[in-house]
């Protein structure tokens, strides 16, 4: 998530639309909300690294006393502050490596963000250092058989999901979602992404978090680690 509207990796050019997209389509957030209570103790402090427009940070604030939500995109942080203000959430426009806290966090979460960092291993080591003793890290990211799936795969996928989205959301929101998924800025963003395979994910994340547990989420992979 580098700055600058010319950078296809940046969310700044479509932060508002991305926020609506996340409201309509957030399978990773649904997975997290269904599992976080059993994976990590409630209360204390949580970090949402790569928080986007704040949907998951706001949800974490229901069970955590303090949430730091950090993202490199200033536009997404401004969207989060405007649309999801919360007394227990502090939104900061920060590079992941600049998140520093001497007391650490009881929960460190990152959803679909770490494929954007230029040095994944360094980022993972930094996040591990932010987990308090007794705390938990839940890191989830997209995986793929090739580093960047072709454009046609995304366009075909959007068409495949359209009937399901109509049944789930209604025609108006489903058509908006389809148009966003096939829009030029969003496709350019997707084609700038670089993903790990599932095997590579477990190798990199497992090296930084020894003893971590992994879950296959289909298009994504999840890691859970307890700092015992």
Helices and strands as residue ranges (DSSP letters): G 12-14, H 15-24, H 27-39, E 45-49, H 55-60, E 66-71, H 74-83, E 89-93, G 96-98, E 105-111, G 114-116, H 120-129, E 131-142, H 151-169, H 171-181, H 184-192, H 198-208, E 213-216, E 220-226
